[in-house]
Amino acid sequence: MRYARSACVLAAALVTVAPGCTRAGTGAALPRDVVRTSSGSDLPGFNPLVFDNAAVSNFGTLIHGYLMRADGEGRLVPDLAVQIPTRANGGVSPDGRTVTYRLRRGVRWHDGAPFDAKDVVFSFAAAMNPNNAVPDRTGFDHVAAVRALDPYTVQVRLTRPFSPFVASCFTMGANDPYPILPAHLLAGKHDLNRDPYNAAPIGLGPYKLAAWERGSRIVLAADPHYFRGAPAIGRIEIAIVPDPNTLATLWKTGSLDLVFGRVQLGRTFLDALRTRPDAHVVLQPHYEFDFILFNLQHPPLDDVRVRRAIAMGIDRTRAMRTLDGELWVPGDTDRLPGQFAYDPAIVQPRFDPAGAAKLLDAAGWRAGSDGTRRKGGRALTLEFIATTESKATGRFGLLVRQDLAALGIRIDLKSYNYNLIWASKADHGIFQTGRFDITYSGWQPNAVADHSYLFRCDTRPPNGDNFGGICDPAIERAAREELDAADPAREAAGDRALTRRLVEQTYLVFLGFNREAVAYRDGLEGIVPSVTGEHLWNAYAWRLRPEAATK
């Protein structure tokens, strides 16, 4: 059913006022059952299983159901499964090779069809189907068999123990959070890569798709039959707003009720958030770690001396403070203090341009009369890619170019659409096809303690997100120790060994962490910002105070 647009809401989205309608924050009434938020780019679709895209994963939590969700602290909580399988409750066998899920009864898909074990069995099959462009199959690649013991019990048999399996498969806490998909609509298809379902999803989440105006907005309507009860917020409207200045205007004029996300919202936007008197602004510490990604397949980045020189030649502290101000949290690895396997002894080389110059000289890259370094007649020129939607990545590229120019390294800046950067290999994605030298990137690890799949040989494209092409026997051994461990101490030891090797070889340059800004209007209650960045995780529990409609 196509959603019939409200004139008042449409006016707000366009930052104009229709007759009889006024904006929030001006003392005028707005529909009480609507929450308006935004996305920095339009979505390629709504099926996270075949789209490697943060916005798809974020907004997918509203539409889809998972075996487990993840709460504001990043802890797994039951969703379609009634409990989290563990050794203590018998959900995980003593040898770690059998996992049993007990499913919630009485759940229905948005089209009214009943949910049961066949949907879970089908979803595992879809994730393991080689014809599907699944971004990462970590966990699924350890599955030997999946069977339904009865309509509400599913048993998974693994080829070997895999410590993060429960957190990795069909949970919001997974690094790539894939949802449970409807067998009654999708079973028997060759692949789902371009299936009509991706643009018209039927899910098990609290909201269903009501309208999608490409490049403009997405409208979601509450599912009155959601198993936790009908959400109090009747509609969630997502405006597509690529430009941060436009986003700031929409927020300040009261045309948005909720804004979150750090890629768009750097330090200058934080000031804009705080100008609105009827707003709450929360700075949520975030597990996401930022880094400079090197393409090791492109010489001279296959030389550790060149990579280390780049790391020493960039003033990371200046760059990150310039970009993020108080939102930046320093860090030398992929772990915050207090996180699993954090090791304060692992530190990166500090800013040292003189030392960097010596490394480049030793590698044969010597400065010419024009200051540019050359070797065998070739200038040391690297291509830095940024996203068109994020001003931060472009500004970071300019700072990198400035620092490295002093070393005699040329940086060519190129910008691409976010969806193209993260597109599949078949769609000529920049990362999947390796069309870059260096870039500013970040990873949101969610609840899974294992980060090794970003760095293992078997997760290089098209099999995963190891876009730098790292393949190091020492990392393989450390990852194996971590993933096979039943003992948390051994698991942490493997993780620390892996991180130590990353830093020793400068396979990437860690840039630290951030506090993510989450801003919402007064009267919108139930918002629980998450350390994983999945701030929509409990949208089913949001509500508007009655008096908020007149603010």
C-alpha positions in Angstrom: 0.0 0.0 0.0 1.5 3.4 -1.0 1.8 5.8 1.9 -0.4 8.9 1.6 1.8 11.9 2.3 0.9 14.3 5.1 1.0 17.9 3.9 2.5 19.1 7.2 5.3 16.5 7.2 6.1 17.1 3.6 6.4 20.8 4.3 8.8 20.1 7.2 10.9 17.9 5.0 11.3 20.8 2.5 11.9 23.4 5.2 8.8 25.3 4.2 5.5 25.8 6.0 2.3 24.8 4.4 -0.9 26.6 5.4 -2.1 25.5 8.8 1.2 23.8 9.6 4.2 25.1 11.6 7.5 23.7 12.6 8.5 22.0 15.9 10.2 24.4 18.3 7.9 27.3 17.4 5.0 26.4 19.7 3.0 24.7 16.9 1.5 21.3 16.8 3.0 18.4 14.8 1.7 14.9 14.4 2.4 13.1 17.6 3.1 9.7 16.2 5.9 10.8 13.7 9.6 10.8 14.3 11.8 12.4 11.6 15.4 11.5 11.2 17.9 11.5 8.3 20.4 9.5 6.3 23.5 11.0 4.6 22.9 8.9 1.5 20.1 7.0 -0.1 20.1 3.2 0.5 20.9 0.8 -2.3 18.2 -1.5 -0.9 17.0 -2.9 2.4 18.6 -6.3 2.5 21.8 -6.3 4.6 22.7 -9.8 3.5 23.7 -8.5 0.0 24.5 -4.9 0.6 27.8 -3.9 2.5 26.5 -0.5 3.6 26.3 1.0 7.1 23.0 2.8 6.4 21.4 -0.4 5.3 22.5 -2.1 8.5 21.4 0.9 10.7 18.0 1.3 9.2 17.6 -2.4 8.7 17.1 -2.8 12.5 13.8 -1.1 12.1 12.4 -3.5 9.5 14.1 -6.8 10.2 14.2 -9.4 13.0 17.3 -11.1 14.3 18.0 -14.1 16.5 19.5 -11.6 19.0 19.6 -7.8 19.2 22.3 -5.8 20.9 21.5 -3.3 23.6 23.0 0.1 24.3 26.0 -1.5 26.1 26.6 -3.8 23.2 25.3 -6.9 25.0 23.3 -9.5 23.1 19.6 -9.7 24.1 17.1 -12.2 22.8 15.0 -11.2 19.8 13.6 -14.1 17.7 15.5 -16.5 19.9 14.1 -16.8 23.4 17.5 -17.1 24.9 21.2 -16.7 24.0 22.8 -20.1 23.5 25.6 -20.8 25.9 27.4 -23.8 27.4 25.8 -23.0 30.7 22.2 -23.3 29.4 22.9 -26.2 27.0 22.6 -24.1 23.9 26.2 -24.7 23.0 27.6 -28.2 23.3 30.6 -29.0 25.5 32.8 -29.5 22.4 31.6 -26.1 21.0 30.5 -27.7 17.8 26.7 -27.7 18.2 24.6 -24.6 18.8 20.8 -24.9 19.4 18.4 -22.0 19.0 15.0 -22.1 20.6 12.6 -19.7 18.8 9.9 -17.3 19.8 6.3 -18.5 19.1 3.5 -16.4 17.7 5.7 -14.1 15.6 4.4 -13.0 12.1 6.0 -11.5 9.1 4.8 -8.1 8.0 2.5 -9.8 5.4 0.9 -12.0 8.1 2.7 -15.3 7.4 3.9 -17.1 10.5 7.6 -17.2 11.4 9.2 -20.5 12.4 12.3 -22.7 12.1 12.2 -23.0 8.3 12.9 -19.2 8.1 16.1 -19.6 10.1 17.2 -22.7 8.2 16.6 -20.8 4.9 18.5 -17.8 6.1 21.6 -19.9 6.9 21.3 -21.4 3.4 21.1 -17.9 1.9 24.1 -16.6 3.8 26.1 -19.7 2.6 24.9 -19.6 -1.0 27.9 -18.7 -3.1 25.7 -17.0 -5.6 24.7 -14.3 -3.1 27.0 -11.3 -2.8 27.3 -11.7 1.0 29.8 -9.1 2.3 31.3 -11.4 4.9 30.7 -15.1 5.7 32.7 -15.2 9.0 30.9 -17.8 11.2 28.8 -19.1 8.3 31.9 -20.6 6.8 32.2 -22.9 9.8 28.7 -24.4 9.4 28.5 -28.0 8.5 24.7 -28.5 8.8 21.6 -26.7 9.9 18.3 -28.5 10.6 15.0 -27.8 12.3 14.4 -30.2 15.2 10.8 -29.0 15.3 9.0 -25.8 14.2 10.6 -23.7 17.0 14.0 -25.4 17.5 17.0 -25.1 15.1 20.3 -27.0 15.5 23.5 -25.8 13.9 26.5 -28.2 13.6 29.9 -26.6 13.1 33.0 -28.0 11.4 35.1 -26.8 14.3 34.7 -24.7 17.4 34.5 -21.0 16.6 34.4 -18.7 19.7 32.4 -15.8 18.2 29.8 -17.9 16.3 26.7 -17.1 18.4 27.5 -13.3 18.2 28.4 -13.4 14.5 25.3 -15.1 12.9 22.0 -13.3 12.5 22.5 -10.9 15.4 22.5 -7.1 15.6 25.8 -7.5 17.4 27.5 -9.0 14.4 30.1 -7.0 12.5 27.9 -7.4 9.5 24.4 -7.7 11.0 22.3 -9.9 8.7 18.6 -10.4 9.5 16.4 -13.5 9.3 14.8 -13.6 5.8 11.3 -15.0 4.8 11.5 -18.5 3.3 8.0 -18.2 2.0 9.0 -15.4 -0.3 12.6 -16.2 -1.2 13.3 -19.9 -1.0 14.3 -21.6 -4.2 15.8 -18.5 -5.9 19.2 -18.7 -7.5 20.4 -15.5 -5.7 19.1 -12.4 -4.0 21.5 -9.8 -5.3 19.0 -7.9 -7.4 15.8 -9.5 -6.2 12.7 -7.2 -6.0 12.6 -8.1 -2.3 15.6 -5.8 -1.6 13.5 -2.7 -2.5 10.2 -4.0 -0.9 11.3 -6.0 2.2 8.9 -8.0 4.3 10.5 -8.3 7.8 9.9 -9.2 11.4 10.9 -5.9 12.9 8.8 -3.2 14.5 8.3 -1.2 11.3 7.5 -1.9 7.7 8.3 0.0 4.6 5.4 2.3 3.6 7.1 4.5 0.9 10.5 5.0 -0.6 10.9 8.2 -2.7 14.4 7.6 -4.2 16.9 10.2 -3.2 14.4 12.0 -1.1 12.9 10.1 1.8 11.9 6.8 3.3 8.7 6.3 5.3 8.3 3.4 7.7 5.0 2.5 9.4 4.6 0.7 12.7 3.6 -2.9 12.5 0.5 -3.3 14.7 1.2 -7.0 15.0 4.8 -6.7 16.1 5.5 -9.4 18.7 6.6 -6.9 21.4 3.4 -4.9 20.9 2.7 -2.1 18.4 5.3 0.7 18.6 4.0 3.9 20.1 5.6 5.9 17.3 3.3 5.4 14.3 5.7 6.5 11.6 9.4 7.0 11.2 10.4 9.3 8.3 14.0 9.3 7.0 15.0 12.3 4.9 18.0 11.7 2.5 20.3 14.7 3.3 23.8 14.4 1.9 24.9 17.9 2.7 25.8 18.6 6.4 24.8 22.3 6.0 21.3 21.4 4.9 21.1 18.9 7.7 22.1 21.6 10.2 19.3 23.8 8.9 16.7 21.1 9.1 17.8 20.3 12.6 17.8 23.9 13.8 14.4 24.7 12.3 12.8 21.7 14.0 12.3 19.7 10.8 14.1 16.7 12.3 13.5 15.0 15.6 16.5 12.8 15.8 20.0 13.1 14.3 22.9 10.8 14.8 26.1 9.7 13.2 29.7 10.8 13.4 30.8 10.6 9.7 28.7 13.6 8.8 28.6 15.2 12.2 32.1 16.5 13.0 33.0 19.2 15.4 31.4 22.1 13.4 28.1 20.2 13.3 28.2 19.6 17.0 28.0 23.3 17.6 24.9 23.4 15.3 23.3 20.6 17.3 23.7 22.6 20.5 22.0 25.7 19.2 18.5 24.2 19.4 16.9 24.9 22.8 14.5 22.0 22.8 17.2 19.3 22.2 19.1 16.7 24.1 22.7 16.1 22.8 24.4 12.9 24.0 28.1 12.2 23.2 28.2 8.4 23.3 31.6 6.7 23.4 31.8 4.4 20.4 33.6 1.2 19.6 34.2 2.3 16.1 37.9 2.7 15.4 39.3 4.8 12.6 42.3 4.0 10.5 44.3 4.8 7.4 43.9 1.9 5.0 46.8 0.9 2.7 46.3 -1.2 -0.5 49.3 -3.6 -0.1 48.8 -4.8 -3.6 50.0 -1.4 -5.0 53.8 -0.8 -4.8 55.4 0.9 -3.0 52.8 0.2 -0.3 54.0 -3.4 -0.2 57.2 -2.1 1.5 56.9 -1.8 5.2 59.5 1.1 5.3 57.2 3.2 3.0 54.1 2.4 5.1 56.0 3.2 8.3 57.3 6.4 6.9 53.8 7.5 6.0 52.6 6.7 9.5 55.5 8.8 11.0 55.0 11.6 8.5 51.3 12.3 9.3 50.5 14.3 12.4 47.6 12.2 13.4 46.8 14.1 16.6 46.6 17.4 14.8 44.5 15.9 12.0 42.0 14.2 14.3 41.6 17.1 16.6 41.1 19.4 13.7 38.4 17.1 12.3 36.6 16.0 15.4 37.6 18.2 18.4 36.1 16.9 21.6 34.5 14.0 19.7 37.9 12.4 19.1 39.3 9.7 21.5 43.0 8.9 21.1 44.0 5.3 20.5 46.8 3.2 19.1 44.9 0.0 18.3 41.4 -1.2 17.7 40.5 -1.4 21.4 39.5 1.2 23.9 40.8 0.9 27.5 38.6 -1.7 29.3 37.6 -3.5 26.1 38.3 -7.1 25.4 42.1 -7.7 24.7 43.1 -4.1 25.2 46.9 -3.9 25.6 48.4 -0.4 26.5 51.9 -1.8 25.6 51.0 -1.8 21.9 51.8 1.7 20.5 52.4 3.1 17.0 55.3 5.2 15.9 54.9 8.9 16.8 55.0 11.8 14.4 58.6 12.1 13.3 59.1 13.6 9.9 62.9 13.4 10.1 62.7 9.7 10.9 60.2 9.2 8.1 62.6 10.8 5.7 65.4 8.4 6.7 63.1 5.4 6.1 62.2 6.7 2.6 65.9 7.2 1.8 66.7 3.7 2.9 63.9 2.4 0.7 65.4 4.1 -2.3 62.9 7.0 -2.6 65.1 10.1 -2.7 64.0 13.7 -3.0 64.8 15.5 -6.2 65.4 19.1 -6.9 61.7 19.8 -6.9 61.3 18.1 -3.5 59.4 15.1 -4.9 60.7 11.7 -4.1 61.5 9.3 -7.0 62.9 5.9 -7.5 63.9 4.5 -10.9 62.5 7.7 -12.4 59.1 7.1 -10.9 57.5 9.8 -8.6 56.2 8.7 -5.3 52.5 9.5 -6.0 49.6 7.9 -4.1 45.8 8.2 -4.7 43.7 9.0 -1.7 40.0 8.4 -2.0 37.2 10.1 0.0 33.4 9.9 -0.1 31.4 12.7 -1.6 28.9 12.5 1.2 31.4 13.0 4.0 33.3 16.3 4.2 35.4 14.8 7.0 37.1 12.3 4.7 37.9 15.0 2.2 39.3 17.3 4.9 41.4 14.5 6.3 42.8 13.8 2.8 43.9 17.5 2.5 45.7 17.3 5.9 47.4 14.1 4.8 48.4 15.7 1.5 49.9 18.7 3.4 51.9 16.5 5.8 53.2 14.1 3.1 54.1 16.9 0.7 56.7 18.0 3.3 58.2 14.5 2.9 58.2 14.6 -0.9 55.2 12.3 -1.4 52.5 13.5 -3.7 48.8 12.8 -2.9 46.1 12.8 -5.5 42.7 13.3 -4.0 39.7 11.6 -5.6 36.1 11.4 -4.3 33.5 8.8 -5.0 29.9 8.2 -4.0 29.7 6.2 -0.8 27.6 3.5 -2.4 30.1 3.0 -5.2 33.0 2.8 -2.7 31.2 -0.1 -0.8 29.5 -1.7 -3.8 30.1 -5.4 -4.8 32.8 -6.4 -7.2 30.1 -7.1 -9.8 29.0 -3.5 -9.4 32.7 -2.3 -9.7 33.0 -1.2 -6.0 36.2 0.7 -5.3 37.2 -1.4 -2.3 36.2 -4.7 -3.9 38.2 -4.0 -7.0 41.1 -2.4 -5.2 41.0 0.9 -7.0 42.8 2.9 -4.4 46.1 3.4 -2.7 45.2 4.8 0.7 42.0 6.1 2.3 40.6 7.2 5.6 38.3 4.5 6.9 36.6 3.2 10.0 35.1 0.0 11.4 32.2 -0.4 13.7 32.9 -3.8 15.4 29.6 -4.1 17.3 29.4 -6.9 19.9 31.7 -9.4 18.3 35.1 -9.5 20.0 36.9 -10.8 16.9 38.2 -8.3 14.4 40.5 -10.8 12.6 38.3 -11.1 9.6 39.4 -7.6 8.6 43.0 -8.9 8.3 42.9 -12.6 7.4 44.0 -14.1 4.1 40.6 -15.8 3.6 38.7 -12.5 4.0 40.3 -10.7 1.1 37.7 -9.5 -1.5 35.4 -10.9 -2.7 35.2 -13.1 0.4 35.3 -10.4 3.1 36.4 -6.9 4.1 40.2 -7.3 4.1 40.4 -4.5 1.5 44.1 -3.9 2.2 45.0 -7.4 1.1 46.8 -8.3 4.2 48.0 -12.0 4.2 50.6 -12.7 6.9 51.4 -16.1 8.4 51.9 -14.5 11.9 48.4 -13.0 11.7 46.9 -16.3 10.5 48.4 -18.1 13.6 47.2 -15.4 16.0 43.7 -15.5 14.5 43.5 -19.3 14.7 44.5 -19.1 18.4 41.8 -16.5 19.0 39.0 -18.2 17.0 39.6 -21.8 18.2 39.9 -20.8 21.9 37.3 -21.9 24.4 39.3 -20.1 27.2 38.8 -16.3 27.1 42.4 -15.7 28.2 43.7 -17.6 25.2 41.2 -15.8 23.0 42.5 -12.5 24.2 46.2 -13.5 23.9 45.6 -14.4 20.2 43.9 -11.1 19.6 46.8 -9.1 21.2 49.3 -11.0 19.1 47.4 -10.2 15.9 47.2 -6.5 16.8 50.9 -6.4 17.7 51.8 -7.7 14.3 49.5 -5.2 12.6 51.4 -2.4 14.3 54.8 -3.8 13.8 54.3 -4.1 10.1 52.2 -0.9 9.8 49.6 -2.8 7.7 47.3 0.2 8.6 47.5 3.3 10.8 45.1 3.4 13.7 43.7 6.9 14.3 41.7 6.4 17.5 38.0 6.4 18.3 35.2 8.9 18.7 32.3 10.0 20.7 29.2 9.8 18.5 26.7 12.7 18.7 23.1 11.6 19.2 20.7 14.5 19.3 16.9 14.3 19.8 14.1 16.7 20.5 12.6 17.2 23.9 9.6 14.9 24.5 11.0 12.0 22.5 11.6 9.4 25.1 13.2 5.9 25.2 16.3 6.8 23.1 19.2 4.7 24.3 22.4 5.6 22.4 24.6 2.5 21.8 28.3 2.0 22.0 28.0 0.0 18.7 26.5 2.9 16.9 23.2 1.0 16.4 21.1 3.8 18.0 17.8 2.6 16.5 18.1 -0.8 18.3 15.1 -0.2 20.6 12.9 2.0 18.4 10.0 -0.2 19.3 10.1 1.3 22.8 10.3 5.0 21.8 7.4 7.3 22.7 6.4 10.9 22.6 5.2 12.7 25.7 1.7 14.0 25.1 2.7 17.6 25.7 5.6 17.2 23.2 3.2 17.6 20.3 2.6 21.2 21.2 6.3 22.1 21.6 
